[in-house]
């Protein structure tokens, strides 16, 4: 079975989607409010893999149901360092997914890139929910 970090680095978002709990909550580093639900979370993650270049995890910290994955990437020529904080539920699914990034200029570049894609992210999430009968 592929791990979360292996799936992300390989851009295997279908595998990542299978790892998400239906009621996962995604907290973005560039949005004010968290996003509840698997459909919006995977739609956001699919867009993120398009905007980050040279993405790689450089460190992983685990403690039972809590994992932290520190990563580096580039966005619009800016170096970014970030961390994916994951909480796994009793079934081993990701129930909480929070991302933090730095420095500020890279976070601003990420915010701009994701804002441009947000209408298509919402459309993708709606399509997923329709196919799942929600």
C-alpha positions as CSV (number, residue, x, y, z in Angstrom):
1,X,0.0,0.0,0.0
2,X,1.3,3.4,-0.9
3,X,1.8,6.0,1.9
4,X,0.4,9.5,1.9
5,X,3.8,11.1,1.2
6,X,4.5,8.7,-1.6
7,X,1.1,9.3,-3.2
8,X,1.5,13.1,-3.0
9,X,5.1,13.1,-4.4
10,X,3.9,10.8,-7.2
11,X,0.9,13.1,-7.8
12,X,-1.4,10.1,-7.3
13,X,-4.4,12.1,-6.1
14,X,-6.7,9.1,-6.6
15,X,-4.7,7.3,-3.8
16,X,-4.8,10.5,-1.7
17,X,-8.6,10.7,-2.2
18,X,-8.9,7.1,-0.9
19,X,-7.0,8.1,2.2
20,X,-9.5,11.0,3.1
21,X,-12.3,10.5,5.5
22,X,-15.7,11.6,4.1
23,X,-15.9,14.3,6.7
24,X,-12.3,15.5,6.5
25,X,-11.7,19.1,7.4
26,X,-9.1,20.9,5.3
27,X,-7.5,24.1,6.7
28,X,-5.7,26.1,4.1
29,X,-2.7,28.4,4.8
30,X,-4.3,31.1,2.6
31,X,-8.0,30.9,3.4
32,X,-9.8,32.3,6.4
33,X,-12.2,29.4,7.0
34,X,-11.6,25.6,7.0
35,X,-13.2,23.5,4.2
36,X,-15.3,20.5,5.4
37,X,-15.7,17.5,3.3
38,X,-13.8,15.1,1.0
39,X,-15.0,16.6,-2.3
40,X,-13.7,20.1,-1.7
41,X,-10.5,18.8,0.0
42,X,-9.5,16.6,-2.9
43,X,-10.4,19.3,-5.4
44,X,-8.1,21.8,-3.6
45,X,-5.3,19.3,-3.4
46,X,-5.6,18.5,-7.2
47,X,-5.2,22.3,-7.8
48,X,-2.3,22.6,-5.4
49,X,-0.2,19.9,-7.3
50,X,-0.6,22.1,-10.4
51,X,0.8,25.3,-8.8
52,X,3.7,23.8,-6.8
53,X,6.9,22.9,-8.7
54,X,9.7,20.7,-7.4
55,X,7.6,19.6,-4.5
56,X,9.3,17.2,-2.1
57,X,8.9,16.1,1.5
58,X,12.0,16.6,3.5
59,X,10.9,15.3,6.9
60,X,8.2,13.3,8.5
61,X,7.2,13.3,12.2
62,X,4.7,10.7,13.5
63,X,2.9,10.2,16.8
64,X,0.1,7.6,16.7
65,X,-2.7,9.4,14.8
66,X,-0.8,12.6,14.2
67,X,1.6,13.1,11.4
68,X,3.6,16.2,10.2
69,X,5.1,16.3,6.7
70,X,7.6,19.1,6.1
71,X,7.9,20.0,2.4
72,X,9.7,22.3,0.1
73,X,8.5,23.5,-3.3
74,X,8.6,26.5,-5.6
75,X,5.8,28.7,-6.8
76,X,6.3,31.4,-9.4
77,X,10.0,31.3,-8.8
78,X,9.7,31.6,-5.0
79,X,10.9,29.0,-2.6
80,X,8.3,27.8,-0.1
81,X,8.6,25.7,3.0
82,X,5.5,24.2,4.5
83,X,4.1,21.5,6.6
84,X,1.1,19.2,6.2
85,X,-0.4,18.3,9.6
86,X,-2.6,15.3,9.4
87,X,-4.8,13.7,12.0
88,X,-6.0,10.1,11.2
89,X,-9.2,8.7,12.5
90,X,-9.7,5.2,14.0
91,X,-10.2,3.7,10.5
92,X,-6.8,5.1,9.4
93,X,-8.4,7.8,7.2
94,X,-7.3,11.5,7.2
95,X,-9.9,13.3,9.4
96,X,-8.1,16.7,9.7
97,X,-5.6,18.2,7.2
98,X,-4.0,21.5,8.0
99,X,-1.3,23.2,5.9
100,X,1.1,26.0,6.8
101,X,3.6,27.7,4.5
102,X,6.3,30.3,4.7
103,X,7.7,32.8,3.8
104,X,4.9,35.4,3.4
105,X,5.8,36.2,-0.3
106,X,5.4,32.5,-1.2
107,X,2.2,32.3,0.8
108,X,0.9,35.3,-1.1
109,X,1.9,33.7,-4.5
110,X,0.1,30.6,-3.4
111,X,-3.0,32.6,-2.4
112,X,-3.1,34.3,-5.8
113,X,-2.6,31.1,-7.8
114,X,-5.3,29.3,-5.8
115,X,-7.7,32.2,-6.1
116,X,-7.4,32.0,-9.9
117,X,-8.4,28.3,-9.7
118,X,-11.1,28.6,-7.0
119,X,-14.1,28.6,-9.4
120,X,-12.9,25.4,-11.1
121,X,-12.1,23.9,-7.6
122,X,-15.7,24.6,-6.6
123,X,-17.0,23.1,-9.8
124,X,-14.9,20.0,-9.4
125,X,-16.1,19.5,-5.8
126,X,-19.8,19.9,-6.9
127,X,-19.3,17.3,-9.6
128,X,-17.8,14.9,-7.1
129,X,-20.7,15.5,-4.7
130,X,-23.2,14.9,-7.5
131,X,-21.7,11.6,-8.4
132,X,-21.7,10.5,-4.8
133,X,-25.4,11.5,-4.4
134,X,-24.8,14.3,-1.9
